[in-house]
Amino acid sequence: MPQKTVVIGMSGGVDSSVAALLLKKQGYRVVGLFMRNWEETDGNGACTAEEDFEDVKRVCALLDIPYYSVNFAKEYMERVFSYFLAEYRAGRTPNPDVLCNREIKFGPFKEYAKDLGADLIATGHYCGISHENGVHRLLKAADKNKDQTYFLNQLSQEQLSGVLFPLAGLQKDEVRRIAEENGLATAKKKDSTGICFIGERNFRKFLQEYLPAQPGKILSLEGEEVGEHIGLMYYTLGQRRGLGLGGKKGEDGRWFVAKKDLINNILYVSHGDESPLFSNGCLVSGFNFIPCPPKENEFSCRAKFRYRQEEQAVRVLRTGADTLKILFAEPQRAVTEGQYAVLYDEKQCLGGGVIEGTF
């Protein structure tokens, strides 16, 4: 039987490096592919992606596998970043990493990989997958703390076909250990955090380069003016830091963002009592069922409303082809418009959609 070719997305991080190593050990012909989705230089005029690509080269040289680089900056700008800006203009809090997976990593990337002769594609995501009788299911990772199915909730059956996730059964510390034992240059490299293309820089400063700020009043929920905001897009529901407000005299707790009034450009805050942040349910649009919609229009399962959250018990009512009403078993804090509600059962991710509002 001829050797199958796997093209793996390599970011220059430890996860994709170990994924490439594991695939090679499993007998595949492995090809590394590095994506440039964002073109920008740092303060010294050096391209910030160059360092990552150098790490990809080092790992591929050690593994003795070919590697390529592809530039998707144009596609990223059109398909992901334009949406990202539009959502912030609308006062919502988008999750561009979810869109990047649907529109880039499992879109143009997959097509490019096929042009390189790929039979299969792979990434260093922490999640599992099953391919049975033409049905592709997105499974939770063994490492519950690192599980990244949340970010893959928008993938279609076609996008999940022919995909491998080599890290499905590994814990993060095992991945680090494998990297060290095999002398990979990325073994001790720090994990990247923050939004995929922004990295760890000052988010507010970054956003100001693209969206003009409109300062306005900060009011308490009782209508008292307590300060001035620098632009509603820079604040998210439940936020405590960066409000520029001191504590209330003689009272415990801190100010937090309670709601945003886009029409009047007012940021509403509350102090101490967090009850205004809690809701009993949410409305969701653009829901993508994995692998397919259920037969029932009403069912119980579990859900996450942001990535770093324990799964919550919910009751789901289907209100349209891709719209849902989700009822929470217990009130949830700071469920935010523009983020994704992602559903789960015991073993798998059932898909996700955009939160349109809460009640």
N, C-alpha and C positions, 0 to 999 in steps of 0.2 A: 504493500500500500504506500503510495507516494507521501512524502512528508508534507504536512500542512503548514502554510505560512500564516503567522499571526502578526499583524501590525499593532504595536502597543503605543498608546499615547504616553509620552515621557515628558514630565514637567521639570526634571532636574531635582526632584525630591526623593526621599528615601522610599516612599510607598511604590511609586511606579518603577523605581530601580529594582526593588525586590520582586515585583510582579514580573518584570522582564526576565530576571534570573530564574524564577520558578518555572516560567514557560519554557525556557531553554532546557532546564533539567527534565521537563516532561516530554522532551523530544520534538518540540515544534521548531520550525525555522522562524526565528524571531527577527522582526525589523522594528527599530525604534523610530518614532515620529514625534518631533517637537513642534508644538504650535505656537506661533506668535499671534496673539489676539489683540495686543495693545502696543502701540508704538509711542515710546516716550523715553526721554533721557533723564538721568538724575542731575543733580546740581553740578556735577563735574563734566557733563556732556557725554557720559557713557550710557549706552543703551542698557536699561535695567534687565532686559531678557538675556543679554549676552552671558552673564554669570551662570544663569540656569542652563543655558545651552552648553556651556563649557563642561558643566557637571554631567550632562547627558552624554557628551562625547567621551568623557573619562569612563563612565559606566559601560558604554557600548564597546569601547576599546578593550576593557577588561573581560567583558562577556564574549568578545569577538563576534559581534553582530553589527550589521549595517545600520546606519541611521540617516534620517533626512530631517529637514526643517521646512515648514510650510507657513505662509503668512495669511492669516484669516482676519487681519485687522479691519479690512473693508466690510466683510460680512458681519463681523462683530459690531462695528459701528451701526450698521443698518438694522440688524436683527435683534441686538441686545441693548446696546447703549442708548439708542433713540427711545426705546421703551422705558428704560431706566430713568431717563430725564423726564419723559412725559408723566410717569407715575409720581415723581417728586414734585413736578409742577402742580399736579392734582392733589398734593398734600398727603399722598399715600407713602407707604414704606415698601418698596419692591424688593424682590430677591433675585438679582441678576444671575446668581450661580445656577439656579434652577433653569432659567432660560438659556444660559450658556450651554448646558448639557443637551437640551432639546434642539437648539438652533445651530450649534457649532460642533461640539464633541461627538454627537451621534447623528450629525447632519453632514456638512461639508467634509468634516474629518473622515467620516466613514466612506464617503465617495472617493476621497483622495486615496485612502488606504486600499480600496478596491483597485484603483489605477496602479498601485504599487504591487498588485498581485495577491492581495490579502484573501485568504479563505475565511479568516476570522479576525475580529478586532478585540483588543483588550484594554483595560485601564487599571489604575491602581486604586479604584474606589473600594471602600469597605462595604461590600454587599455581596449577596449570592444571586445565582440565577439558575433556573431549570428550563430545559428545552424538551418538552414532551409532546409528540404528535402535532408539531407545528404550533404549540401554545407556549408562550414565553412568560414565565413568572419571575417577578423581582422579589428575592428573598432577603430576609434580614441577615446581617453579618454576625459572626460568632462574637465579635467584640462589640457589645451593646453600647459602650461608651463612644465608639468611633463610627457606628453604623451610619452610612451616608445615603440610604434609600430615600430619605427626605428630599435630597437634591435631584433625584432621578424620577420624581413622581410624574413628570410630564412625558415620559418616553412612550412611544407607540410600540405596537407589536413588531412592526417592521424594523424599527430602530433597535429593539432588543434582540432581534434574530442575529445569530452568528456572533454573539458577544460573550467574552470570558471575563470573569472577575477573579483573578488568582488569589486575592487576599481574603476571600470569603470566610475561610475557616481559621484565620489567624488573629491573635491579639496583637496590639500595637507593639508591645515590648518584644514579642517574638520576631516581628518584622525588623526591628532595630538589631536584635541579636543576629538574625540571618545576614543582615547587611554587614555587620562587623566581622562575622566569621568568614565571610567571602571577600572581605577587603574592598567593599564598595565605597567610592569617594563620598557618597551621600549619607553614610551610616550615622554620622552625628549631626547632620544638617537639621536645623530647627524647622519645625512644621510651619508652613505659611498660614497666616490667619487673616481674617478680614475678607472683604469682597474680592473676588478673583483678580480683577484687573487693577484694583486700587492698592492692594497689599496693605502694609501696616502704616501708611502715612496718615497725616491729619485729614480725616474725612470731610470735615466742614470746609477746610481750606480748598480741598479738591473740588467740592461741589460749587464753591463760589466762582471757580474758573469758568463754569458752564451755565450757571443759572444766576441771574441778578437777584440779589437779596432785597426783600421788601420789609423793612422794619415795621413793627407795630406794637400795640399794647399787650401786656400780660395782665389778665384779670383773674381774680379768684372766682370760684363758682358762685360766690355771693355778689359778684359784680364790682368788687373793690379793685382799683388799679394798683398793682404791686410791682410793676417793672415794665421793661421794654424787651421784646424779642428781636432777633436779627433777621428773621425770615422763617415762616412756618415750616418750610421744607427741611429745616435743620433739626427738627424736634420730632420725637416719636412718642406714642402713647406709653405712659408709665415712666418716662425718662426722669431721672433725678439730677444727674450731673449736668453742668454747663448751663444752668438756668440763670445764674448770676443773682440769685435771691438768697438772703440770709434766712436763718431759722426764725420761727415766731417766738417772741419773748415768753419765757416761762412754759413753753410747750415742747413736748418731745416730737421727734419725727422731722422729715424734710419735705419741702415742696416737691411735687411731681406733676408731670403733664397729664391733665385729665381729658382734654378734648381740644380740637382745633376748629375754628370758624373761618373757613376759607373766604367766604363772601365778604366778611367784615375785617379780615386779616387780624383776628384776635386769637391769642393763645390762652387757653383756660388752664389754670393750675389749681391744685388742692393741697391741703396740708394735713399730715397725720392720718386721718381716716381714708383708707384706700377703697372703700366701697364703690366710689364712682368708676373704678377701673374694672370691676367685675361684671361679667355678662353670663347669661344662661344659654346662649346659643349664637350661631352665626349663619349667614347666607353665603353660599359659595357659587362661583361661576367658572366656566371653562374646565369642568372636572374631567380628568382623563382616567378612565377605569383601566386597571391592569389586572388580568389580561383582557377583560371585557365586562360590560355592565352586568350587574346581578339580575336575576329574574324578578326578585322582590323589589317593590317600590319603597319598602321600609325595612330596616334591619339594624341590628346592634353590632358594634365593633369598637375599636379603639382609635384614637386620633392624636396627632401632634399639630400644634398651631405655630410652632417655631422649632428650629433644629434642636437646640439644646433643651429639650423638655421631655419629661417622662410621658409615656402614652396615657391618655385619659379616656375613660369610658364614655361612649356617646351613643345616641340613637340617631340614625340617618334617615331622612325623608327625601326621596327623589322628587323634585318639582318640575323637572324638564329633562331633555336629552343629556344636558351637561350641567344642570344646576341642582343644588342640594340645599336643604335646610338641616343643619346639624344641631341637635339638642344635647347639652352637656349634662352628664350625670351629677356633676358638681360645678358650681360657678367657676369660671376661668378668669384669670387676671390678664389684662392688657392684650387681648386678642386684637390684632392690628390689621386694618384694611391694607390690601396690597401684598400681604404675606400669604403663604400657602397653608391650607388645611389638608393634611395628608392622613389617609386612613390605613389601618393595619388590622390583620388578624394575628393569630399566635405566631405564624411563621413568615408571613409575607406582607409586602406593601401592596395595598389595593388601589393605589393611585392618589391623585390630589388635584386641587383646584384653588383659585384665588379667592381670598376672603373679601367679600364686598361690603359687609357691615355686620354689626352685632345687635342683639336684642336682649 
